[in-house]
Amino acid sequence: MSRETWEILQQMEPKDVELQLALQCAPLIAGLKPSNLFNIPCEGVCQVRELIRDTGISIYVLFSTGRKAAVLLYRRESLEEYMEQEQVKRMLHKLGYQDTSLEAVLPVFRMRYRRYMQERRDFPHEMGLLLGYPVEDVRGFIEHQGRDYLCTGYWKVYENLEQKQQLFQRFEYAKENLVLLLSYGVGMADIMDIFGGTGQKTLYQECAG
């Protein structure tokens, strides 16, 4: 993030839901990634539902403490296309999923994620797949137990370093642009209208061929 944008960011309300959407979910909003995890105060969930109405983005509440909630925001078509890849299906099978459809995976993952958040054990590695991470990096994270990575950014990278670094730069550029648009007075609903519903491939899918 440039110094200019950072200085603008310091003058904005950090708890604002629209700003947090830009900071946490820019790759999804910009159509570069099929999904993002969004951590938000519980009272902001209804506002998020309203903001994403008719944008092609769906919401799935994973966990709530009463004060904060973790939700999955995703473009259904893009995430389903990603999950239809054979290598993704194979990994989901290894992780205990017989039915690898999005509708079947989500409730089981939510149960596992809630158990992990409550007990802090048995991390559900399928989270990386539901967030659209490259399969080779999810596999590398599991095999190396989160260590020995080439670099860390939006996730820990185990293969194709240069390609992933370029991808992270695109994500950062999207985040900076969204923050600037908000600072200029453009509302998140309008920003989502600009980017939403394109039906384009995510950047990762393009990189993966």
C-alpha positions as CSV (number, residue, x, y, z in Angstrom):
1,M,0.0,0.0,0.0
2,S,1.4,3.4,-1.0
3,R,2.2,6.0,1.7
4,E,-0.5,8.3,0.3
5,T,-3.2,5.6,0.7
6,W,-1.9,4.6,4.1
7,E,-2.3,8.2,5.3
8,I,-5.8,8.4,3.9
9,L,-6.6,5.1,5.6
10,Q,-5.5,6.6,9.0
11,Q,-8.2,9.3,8.6
12,M,-11.0,6.8,8.0
13,E,-13.1,5.0,10.6
14,P,-11.4,1.6,11.1
15,K,-14.6,-0.1,12.4
16,D,-16.7,1.0,9.4
17,V,-18.1,-2.1,7.8
18,E,-17.6,-0.9,4.2
19,L,-13.9,-0.1,4.9
20,Q,-13.4,-3.5,6.5
21,L,-15.0,-5.1,3.4
22,A,-12.4,-3.3,1.3
23,L,-9.5,-4.3,3.6
24,Q,-10.5,-7.9,4.0
25,C,-12.3,-8.8,0.8
26,A,-11.0,-6.7,-2.0
27,P,-9.8,-9.7,-4.1
28,L,-13.4,-11.1,-4.0
29,I,-15.1,-7.8,-4.7
30,A,-12.7,-7.1,-7.6
31,G,-13.4,-10.5,-9.1
32,L,-9.8,-11.8,-8.6
33,K,-10.7,-14.6,-6.1
34,P,-13.9,-16.7,-5.6
35,S,-14.2,-16.1,-1.9
36,N,-12.9,-14.4,1.3
37,L,-13.2,-14.9,5.0
38,F,-14.7,-11.8,6.6
39,N,-14.4,-11.2,10.4
40,I,-16.9,-8.6,11.6
41,P,-18.8,-7.5,14.7
42,C,-22.1,-9.4,14.8
43,E,-24.1,-6.2,14.5
44,G,-22.6,-5.7,11.1
45,V,-23.8,-8.9,9.5
46,C,-27.2,-7.5,8.5
47,Q,-25.5,-4.5,6.9
48,V,-23.3,-6.9,4.9
49,R,-26.3,-8.9,3.7
50,E,-27.9,-5.6,2.5
51,L,-24.7,-4.5,0.8
52,I,-24.2,-7.7,-1.2
53,R,-27.9,-8.0,-2.2
54,D,-28.1,-8.5,-6.0
55,T,-24.3,-8.4,-6.4
56,G,-23.7,-12.1,-7.1
57,I,-21.9,-12.5,-3.7
58,S,-23.3,-14.9,-1.1
59,I,-22.8,-15.0,2.6
60,Y,-22.5,-18.0,4.9
61,V,-22.1,-17.5,8.6
62,L,-19.4,-19.9,10.0
63,F,-19.0,-18.9,13.6
64,S,-20.2,-16.3,16.1
65,T,-19.1,-15.5,19.6
66,G,-22.0,-13.2,20.3
67,R,-19.8,-10.2,19.7
68,K,-17.9,-11.2,16.5
69,A,-18.7,-13.3,13.5
70,A,-16.7,-15.1,10.9
71,V,-18.5,-15.3,7.6
72,L,-17.6,-16.7,4.2
73,L,-18.3,-14.3,1.4
74,Y,-18.2,-16.0,-2.1
75,R,-19.3,-15.9,-5.7
76,R,-21.2,-19.1,-6.0
77,E,-20.5,-19.8,-9.7
78,S,-16.7,-19.1,-9.4
79,L,-16.3,-21.2,-6.2
80,E,-18.3,-24.1,-7.6
81,E,-16.2,-24.0,-10.8
82,Y,-13.0,-24.1,-8.6
83,M,-14.4,-27.0,-6.6
84,E,-15.2,-28.9,-9.7
85,Q,-11.4,-29.3,-10.4
86,E,-10.4,-32.9,-10.1
87,Q,-7.4,-32.1,-7.8
88,V,-9.7,-30.1,-5.5
89,K,-12.2,-33.0,-5.4
90,R,-9.4,-35.5,-4.6
91,M,-8.1,-33.4,-1.7
92,L,-11.6,-33.0,-0.3
93,H,-12.1,-36.8,-0.5
94,K,-8.8,-37.2,1.5
95,L,-10.1,-34.7,4.0
96,G,-13.2,-36.9,4.6
97,Y,-15.8,-35.5,2.2
98,Q,-17.7,-38.0,0.1
99,D,-19.9,-35.4,-1.5
100,T,-17.7,-32.6,-2.7
101,S,-20.4,-30.2,-3.9
102,L,-20.4,-26.8,-2.3
103,E,-23.8,-27.4,-0.7
104,A,-22.6,-30.6,1.0
105,V,-19.2,-29.2,2.0
106,L,-20.3,-26.0,3.6
107,P,-22.3,-27.3,6.6
108,V,-19.7,-30.0,7.4
109,F,-16.9,-27.4,7.2
110,R,-18.9,-25.0,9.4
111,M,-19.2,-27.7,12.1
112,R,-15.5,-28.5,11.9
113,Y,-14.6,-24.8,12.0
114,R,-16.8,-24.1,15.0
115,R,-15.2,-27.1,16.8
116,Y,-11.7,-25.7,16.0
117,M,-12.6,-22.2,17.2
118,Q,-14.0,-23.6,20.5
119,E,-11.3,-26.3,21.2
120,R,-8.3,-24.9,19.2
121,R,-7.4,-28.3,17.8
122,D,-7.9,-30.2,14.5
123,F,-7.6,-27.3,12.1
124,P,-10.0,-27.9,9.1
125,H,-7.5,-27.6,6.2
126,E,-10.4,-27.6,3.7
127,M,-10.7,-23.9,4.6
128,G,-7.9,-23.2,2.1
129,L,-10.0,-24.8,-0.6
130,L,-13.1,-22.9,0.3
131,L,-11.1,-19.8,0.1
132,G,-10.0,-20.7,-3.4
133,Y,-6.3,-21.1,-2.6
134,P,-4.2,-23.0,-5.1
135,V,-4.3,-26.7,-4.3
136,E,-0.5,-27.1,-4.3
137,D,-0.2,-24.6,-1.5
138,V,-3.0,-26.2,0.6
139,R,-1.2,-29.5,0.1
140,G,2.1,-28.0,1.0
141,F,0.7,-26.4,4.1
142,I,-0.6,-29.8,5.3
143,E,2.5,-31.7,4.4
144,H,4.9,-29.2,6.0
145,Q,2.6,-28.4,8.9
146,G,2.7,-24.7,8.0
147,R,6.5,-24.5,7.9
148,D,9.1,-24.4,5.2
149,Y,7.1,-22.1,2.9
150,L,8.6,-20.0,0.1
151,C,6.8,-16.8,1.2
152,T,3.7,-15.8,3.0
153,G,1.1,-13.3,1.9
154,Y,-2.6,-13.9,1.5
155,W,-1.6,-17.5,2.2
156,K,1.6,-19.5,2.6
157,V,3.2,-20.3,-0.8
158,Y,4.9,-23.7,-1.5
159,E,5.1,-23.7,-5.3
160,N,5.2,-21.2,-8.2
161,L,6.6,-18.4,-6.1
162,E,6.9,-15.7,-8.7
163,Q,3.3,-16.3,-10.0
164,K,1.9,-16.1,-6.5
165,Q,3.9,-12.9,-5.7
166,Q,2.4,-11.3,-8.8
167,L,-1.0,-12.5,-7.7
168,F,-0.6,-10.9,-4.2
169,Q,0.4,-7.7,-5.9
170,R,-2.9,-7.7,-7.8
171,F,-4.8,-8.3,-4.6
172,E,-3.0,-5.4,-2.9
173,Y,-3.7,-3.1,-5.9
174,A,-7.4,-4.0,-5.7
175,K,-7.4,-3.3,-1.9
176,E,-5.8,0.1,-2.4
177,N,-8.2,1.0,-5.2
178,L,-11.2,0.1,-3.1
179,V,-9.9,2.2,-0.1
180,L,-9.4,5.2,-2.4
181,L,-12.8,4.9,-3.9
182,L,-14.4,4.8,-0.4
183,S,-12.3,7.9,0.6
184,Y,-13.6,9.7,-2.5
185,G,-17.2,9.1,-1.3
186,V,-18.1,6.2,-3.5
187,G,-20.2,3.8,-1.4
188,M,-19.5,0.0,-1.2
189,A,-22.8,-0.8,-2.9
190,D,-21.8,1.3,-5.9
191,I,-18.3,-0.2,-5.9
192,M,-19.9,-3.7,-5.9
193,D,-22.1,-2.7,-8.8
194,I,-18.9,-1.7,-10.7
195,F,-17.2,-5.0,-10.1
196,G,-20.0,-7.4,-9.5
197,G,-21.7,-9.9,-11.7
198,T,-19.0,-10.0,-14.3
199,G,-18.9,-13.7,-14.5
200,Q,-15.2,-13.5,-15.3
201,K,-12.7,-16.1,-14.3
202,T,-10.9,-15.4,-11.1
203,L,-7.2,-14.5,-11.6
204,Y,-6.2,-17.7,-9.9
205,Q,-8.2,-19.8,-12.3
206,E,-6.5,-17.9,-15.2
207,C,-3.1,-18.7,-13.7
208,A,-4.0,-22.3,-13.1
209,G,-5.0,-22.6,-16.8
